[in-house]
Amino acid sequence: MRITAIGGGDVGAGETLAIDRDIVAQAGVPNPRALFVPTASQDSEDYVERFTRTYESLGCSVEVVRFWSSDDCDSARVKLARADVVYVGGGNTKAMLEKWAEEEFDSALREFVHSDKSVSGLSAGAICWFRVANSDWPQFYGIEGVNTAPLECMGLVDLALCPHTRDEGFRLAEFSSMMREIEGVGVGLDDGCALQIRDESYRVLAAQPNSFAHRVYRLGDGVKREVLEPHSDWRPLSLLQDASTPVGRLVD
């Protein structure tokens, strides 16, 4: 299992470039074939162009799955079989997961991950791989007074995940509140920060100054938060998942 989950940033503006370079390197082959999946943005062509420009500059060939316009499950599976790395874009996570289930693409992605291929993504494309997410899906459906809500995701990694914890001012507080009701450990990611999983290990990468991860978990009647500094070495994922073991700098 190889997952790179990016908290946010504009891939076309180079805001995640250092992480994008690492994603390309993780493919493990020269001139890898990158499959871009912009389902969460309703197959935004502007997003496709920005992603393609960046990843072609990094030596990739790029193919795109467009479920809202042209692809069905069969054609998507053909494209997935050709890919060396998958990158899922941001947008409406709830609609994306529902569309994937309709097209049976979620099961195809699970097979891809378990074949030891690399998957990655930003915002919606980051949180989708985890057990549960702090998601802004209520905003897409016009639910007044609600910024975020829990969303069950694919469950490939037993953690809760939250994007945009620095650049969206409400995120960290709402994620901490969510974790009062959620078992286990959650990780919040600033824009420009990524949590990378490799089998039973993890590390934290950053493409911007002052971009961090935040480990959030329930302890007694309260919620604790640790700041996780970026680090290039691989550490045991089990320690990150164990709320009884501090792994970062305690701030709350």
N, C-alpha and C positions, 0 to 999 in steps of 0.2 A: 504494500500500500504506500503510495506516494502522493501526498496532497499538499498543495500550497494555497493557503487561504489568506487573501489580502483584504485588509479592513476598508480600503477605499482609495480614491485617487483617480486622476485622469490619465489613462494609458496613452492616449494620443498626445498629451502635453509632456510626456516624460516623467510624470510624477511618481511612477512606480518602476522606473527603468532598471534600477539595480536588481529589483526582484524579478523583473521580466527576463533579464539576462540569466539569472539563476534558474528560472523555469525552463528556459531553452537548454541550459547545460544539463538539467535533470533528465531531459529526454534521452541523453546518453548516446545520441547518434549525430553525425554531421548533417547539417541542413535538414533538421527535423520537419515533419509535416504537422502543423498545428491546426487543430479543428476548433474553430470559434463557434460558440453556442450562445446567440443573443436572444434566447427565448424570453427572458425576463423583461427585455426592452421592446417586446413586440417586433423583433427582427429589425431594429433601427438601422437603416443603411448608413447613416452618419457614423454610428458606433462601429459598424462593420469596416468602414473606410479607415477610421482612426486606428482600430486594432490591426488591420491588415498592414497599414503603412509602418507601424511600429515593429511588428513581428517579422515582416519581410526585411526590414533594416537590420534585424538580428540574425538573418540567415535562414529564416523559415520559409517554407511554402505554406500558404494559408487556404484552408477550405472552410466553408460555412454551412451550418445546419439552419435552415429557415423553416421552422414548423408552421409559422403563421401565414406563409405564402406559397411554398413550393414543395417542402419535404414531407414525407410520411415516414412511418417507422422503418420500412424496408430501405428506403434511400438513405435515411440517417444511419442505419446500421452499416451500410456499405461504406459511407464516409468515415464512420468510427473505426471500422476495420483497417482503414488506410492510415489512421492517425498515429503519431508518436506521442503527442501530448494534446490534452483537451483543456480549453480555457472557456469558462462560463462567465458571461458578462452580468452586470448589475441590472436592477430594476425591481419588478414585482415578483418576489420569491414565491408567494402563494400561487399566483397564476402560472408561474413557470413549472412548479412541481405538479400542479394539476394537469398541465399540458403534457408533461413528460409521462405521467401515469396513463393518460389517454392514448399516447403513442407508444407505450411500453418502452420508452427510452430510458426510464429510470433503471429498469432491470439490465438493459444493455450497458449502461454506465457502471453498474455494479460489477458486471463481468469484466469490463475494461479495467477497473481498479484492481480487481483480484487477479488480473493477468500481469500485475506488476508494472502497468503503464502509469505515466504521470498525469494527474489531473490538477487543475488549478482554477482560480476564479477570484472575482472581486465583488465585495458587497453581497448581493444575492448569490453570486457564483462562489462566494466563500462559505457562507453559512449553510448552504444546502447539503454539504457533506456530513454535517454533525448531527447529534441526537436531537437537539432542540435549539431554536434560534430566538434571539430578540430581533423581531422583524418589524418594519414599518408598513406591513401589508394593510393595516386599517386605513392608512392615508389614501391608498389607491381606490378604496371603496367608499370614500366620503364619510367615514365614521367620525362624527364630530367629537372633539375633546380627547381623542385617543391617538397618541403618536406611535406607540409600538405595542406589540402583544407577542406572547409566545407562539411559536410555530414549530410543529413537529416536522423534522426533516429526514434525510436518508439514513441517519444513524450509523454511518460508517466509522465515526469516531465518538466515543462516549464522553462528550463534553457539550456544554452549552456554548454558543458563540454569538457575539454581538459585533457588528461593524461600526465604523464612524464614531468611535468613542471620544475623539478629540474635536472633530469638526462639526458635529451636531450636538449642541449644548445639552439637549435633553437626554442623550443616549445613556451616559454612564449612570446617572441617577435612576433611570427607568430600568436599566439592566440590573442594577443592584437590588432594586425593589422586586424585580422578577425572580431573582435568585433566592429571595426569602421563601419562595413557594416551590422552588425547583430543587430536586435532589442532586447532589454531586457538585462538580466544579464548573464554573463558566470562565471563558476567556473573552475579553473585549479587545478589539484591535483598532488602533488609531488609523486614520488615512496614512498611507505610506508605510504601514507595518504589516508583516505577514507572520502567521503561524504555519510552520512547515512540519509535516508529519512524514516520517519514513519508517514504516512498519511499527516497531514499538519504541521509537525515539522521536524527539521533537527538537526544534530550535526556533528562535525568533529572529526574523530578518527585518531590516529597515532600509527604506529608500529615501527617507527624508530626515533631517535633523529633528530631534525631539518627538519622534514617533515611537510609541511604546505599546506593549501589550499589558493588559490588566487582568489579573487573576481574581475572580470574585467567587465567594462561597459563603454559605451559611455556617455560623459557629454560635451555638447556644441560641440566644434570642436575637442575635444581631447578624450582620453581614460584614465580612472582612474583605479588604481589597489589597492586593499586592501589585506593585509595578514590576514588570518583567523587562529588563534591559535587553536589547538585541545581543545575540551571541551566535558565533559561528559553529561552536561545538554542538554535537548531538547529545541530548540528555534523555534519561528514561521517561517515557510517556507516563508510566505508572505513577511517578512522583508528582507530575503535573496534575494528575487526576485524583490524587489523594489529598483531601482537604486537611488532614491531620499533619501534613508535612509542609512547612513554608518553603517556597522555592524562589521568592522575590523579595522586594523591599516593601515591608508593611507600611501602608499610608493611612488606612482607615480601620 
